[in-house]
Structure formats: C-alpha cells, structure tokens
Amino acid sequence: MYIRHEIGKLGEELAVKYLEKEKYEIIERNFECKQGEIDIIAKDKTELVFIEVKTRTNNIYGTPIEAVNINKTKHLIKTINYYLYLKKLENEYIRIDAIEIYIYNHKFKVNHIKQII
C-alpha cells in the first residue's frame, strides 16, 4: 500500500507541473470531504477544472482512465457539488478532466483527457 501511495503522490506532482506548464492556475489540491476527494482543482481561462489523476507503472490492471468507473464518477460529482456549494461557486463554468500518468523505467508520460463527464 505504501508504494502505491507514493506512486500516486508522484503522479499528482507530475500532473501539477504539467498543468502549470500549460498555464493552468492551481487553486487547490487534495480537497476532501465525506463525499470523496478531488485531486486537483485548477483554473483554465474562464473554467474551473476538477481533475482526477491516475498513475500507473504498468497496464496489468488496465489503463488509468479505466479506474475512473461509474462508482468513482458518482463520488466525484457529489464532491464537486459540495465544493461548489461550500465555496459559493455554483455559477462558475466547470469541467471535469482526467490526467493519466504512465511511469516506466524512470520516464513518464502525461495524457490529459478533457471533459470526461
């Protein structure tokens, strides 16, 4: 469990660096509430973007995006709705993205999938 947690943290760090390079403004990381967790909340021009980061070192259990299943999606939507309510941002334009991070042989690849829902 510890190694998977560290790989996940590394993936989130790589995702943040990628987003900053792409001129996203990072608003918040690892927002948690009883509904779930949002890995990264960022601003892309006029949109508030909620980003799920999935990191893999191999595809034995499928691709990273395949882990964003219907159950994960339901929790993500509930968490986003709570965040918007809490921060009084109900009228913001929002988007839900996923970032896949592949780490192999000390190299990495980033795949940004916009508007997954």
C-alpha positions in Angstrom: 0.0 0.0 0.0 2.8 2.4 0.9 4.5 2.1 -2.6 1.2 2.7 -4.4 0.5 5.8 -2.3 4.0 7.2 -3.1 3.4 6.5 -6.8 0.1 8.3 -6.6 1.7 11.3 -4.9 4.5 11.4 -7.6 1.8 11.2 -10.3 0.0 14.2 -8.8 3.2 16.2 -8.6 3.9 15.4 -12.3 0.3 16.4 -13.2 0.6 19.7 -11.3 3.9 20.5 -13.1 2.2 19.7 -16.5 -0.8 21.9 -15.7 1.4 24.8 -14.6 3.4 24.5 -17.9 0.0 24.6 -19.7 -0.8 27.9 -17.9 -3.4 26.5 -15.5 -3.7 28.2 -12.2 -3.7 25.6 -9.4 -6.4 26.5 -6.9 -6.4 23.6 -4.5 -5.0 20.0 -4.2 -6.5 17.0 -2.4 -9.8 18.6 -1.4 -11.5 16.0 0.9 -14.9 15.7 2.4 -17.2 12.9 3.4 -18.4 12.6 -0.3 -14.9 11.9 -1.6 -11.7 13.6 -2.8 -10.7 15.8 -5.7 -7.1 15.5 -6.6 -6.6 18.9 -8.3 -8.8 22.0 -8.7 -7.4 24.4 -11.3 -8.5 27.4 -13.4 -8.2 27.2 -17.2 -9.0 30.6 -18.5 -12.7 31.0 -17.5 -13.4 27.4 -16.4 -12.9 25.8 -13.0 -11.4 22.4 -13.7 -11.7 19.4 -11.4 -9.0 16.9 -12.2 -8.8 13.2 -11.3 -5.2 11.9 -11.5 -4.5 8.2 -12.1 -1.0 6.9 -12.2 0.2 3.5 -13.4 3.6 1.8 -13.7 2.0 -1.0 -15.9 -1.3 -1.9 -17.6 -1.8 -5.2 -15.8 -5.0 -3.9 -14.2 -6.0 -1.7 -17.1 -5.3 1.8 -18.2 -5.5 4.7 -15.7 -8.7 6.1 -17.2 -10.4 2.7 -16.7 -10.1 3.2 -13.0 -12.5 6.2 -13.3 -15.5 4.0 -13.2 -19.2 4.8 -12.6 -18.8 4.5 -8.8 -15.8 6.8 -8.8 -17.6 9.2 -11.1 -20.6 9.4 -8.7 -18.4 10.2 -5.8 -16.5 12.8 -7.9 -19.7 14.6 -8.9 -21.0 14.7 -5.3 -17.7 16.0 -4.1 -17.6 18.7 -6.8 -21.2 19.8 -5.9 -20.2 20.1 -2.3 -17.1 22.1 -3.2 -19.1 24.5 -5.4 -21.7 24.9 -2.6 -19.0 25.4 0.1 -17.1 28.0 -1.9 -20.2 29.7 -3.3 -19.2 29.0 -6.8 -22.4 27.5 -8.1 -22.5 29.8 -11.1 -19.0 29.0 -12.4 -18.3 27.3 -15.6 -16.8 23.9 -14.7 -15.1 21.0 -16.5 -14.1 17.6 -15.2 -10.8 16.2 -16.6 -8.6 13.2 -16.0 -4.9 13.0 -16.2 -3.2 9.7 -16.8 0.4 9.4 -15.7 2.4 6.5 -17.0 5.7 5.8 -15.2 8.1 3.3 -16.8 11.8 2.9 -16.4 12.3 6.3 -14.7 10.5 8.1 -17.5 6.9 9.4 -17.5 4.2 10.2 -20.0 1.2 12.5 -19.3 -2.1 12.1 -21.1 -4.6 14.9 -20.4 -8.2 13.9 -21.2 -10.5 16.9 -21.1 -14.2 16.8 -20.2 -14.5 13.1 -19.2 -18.1 13.6 -18.0 
